[in-house]
Structure formats: structure tokens, C-alpha cells
Amino acid sequence: TEKATVSLRVLLTHPAVIALAVSYFFWAYGLTMVIAWLPTYLVEARGYTIQQMGWVGMLPVAGGLIGVLGGGVMSDRLLRRGVSARWARKDIPAIAIACSAPFLALAAWIPSPTSAVFAFALFQLITTLGLVAFWSIPIELNARFAGSIASIMNFGGNFGGFFSPMVAGYVVAQGGDWAWPFYTAAVGCFLGAVVLAFFVPVQPLDFEAPTSRAASAD
């Protein structure tokens, strides 16, 4: 019989897996910036009270909930209607992520606090439409090793999330401008979309190194 094996080193050094992890790094950097800093930003920079922040802060989260569910449903429906896996799983989600970046920059720039909250909500709605790409592509690459590929990708995302609050704190401490952390987050999302669109394939990849083993009873 044959048993397919692959070393972690093979996965960690494969260009497709690296590109997927890098893309998720940039995207998670941007999204984590909003999730981690938005409550403080609404109070310190936009003048909301703590109680008001609790209410208006729900809008971006609601946008994200709709985007997460809608992105998955949309991707599956497109596949069932004959759209290629490349467009359904990668290209359309990448376009959504790229289109979300200007809304994040607008949210930090626009003078009106109310308009800023709605811009943040639109950002989270549109950017999470693209989340389906990151969690479906590992299966498209290789179903047998999808768990390992997703783990490497998620490590990249967590690494981006790790740096995001640190960058925000440093930027605000140095310049006192609360908008700049969100500008860097918008750039991060756009870079993530570019890497996803141009460097991540959506096709079966053979990582396996078959090793022949004699059957125990033969």
C-alpha cells in the first residue's frame, strides 16, 4: 500500500502557502487594527461617551457579521452557477477586500463622527465578504493537507494581529494623530488583496511524497 506523507518544511517553503500566509498577515493586520482600536478611537478622537460608544460600536460589528455570512453564501452560489473556483473563491473576495480599504481611510478622515461610524461599518461589511477566500483556498489547494495549510495561514494572520495594536500605539504616541493607524490598516488590507489576487493560486497542488509500504498481511 501507499501512504502519502509531507513534511512541515515542504508546506512552509511552498510559494503558494507562503503567499496565502502573507496575504492573511496584511488583511488581519488591517482588520485587527479596527477591532482593537475602534472603541478607544471613538471615545478619544471622536468624542463619544463610553455609553454612546457601546451603542454605535455595534454597527461595524454588525457589518462584519453580515459580511462573514454573506461572503460564504455568495461564494458557494457562484460555484453552483458555474463560476470558476478562481473567481468564486479568490478573485471576487480579493476585489471586495481591495474595495473595502478606501472606506477605512475615509472613516479616519471624514470630519463627521456619525459618518465615520457608518464608514467603519461599510469597511467591515465589505472586507469580511472576502474572508471566505482564506478559509476555502486551503481546501482548493490540497484537501488532504488543508488543515496544515490553514494553520500556517492563520499563523500569518495572528502575526499581523500581534503587530497591529503595537503599531497603533507607537504611531499615536509619536504624532498624536489617531487617523494614521487606520491609514496603515487600509494599506494593509489593500496589500493583502493584491497578494491574494496575484500570488495565491486556486488549483490542486501536489505536496505528497508517496512512500510504499508493504501490507501487513499479504
Salt bridges, closest charged atoms under 4 A:
ASP76 OD1 - ARG89 NH1 2.98
ASP91 OD2 - ARG86 NE 2.99
ASP91 OD1 - LYS90 NZ 3.90
GLU140 OE2 - ARG89 NE 3.63
GLU208 OE2 - ARG144 NE 2.83
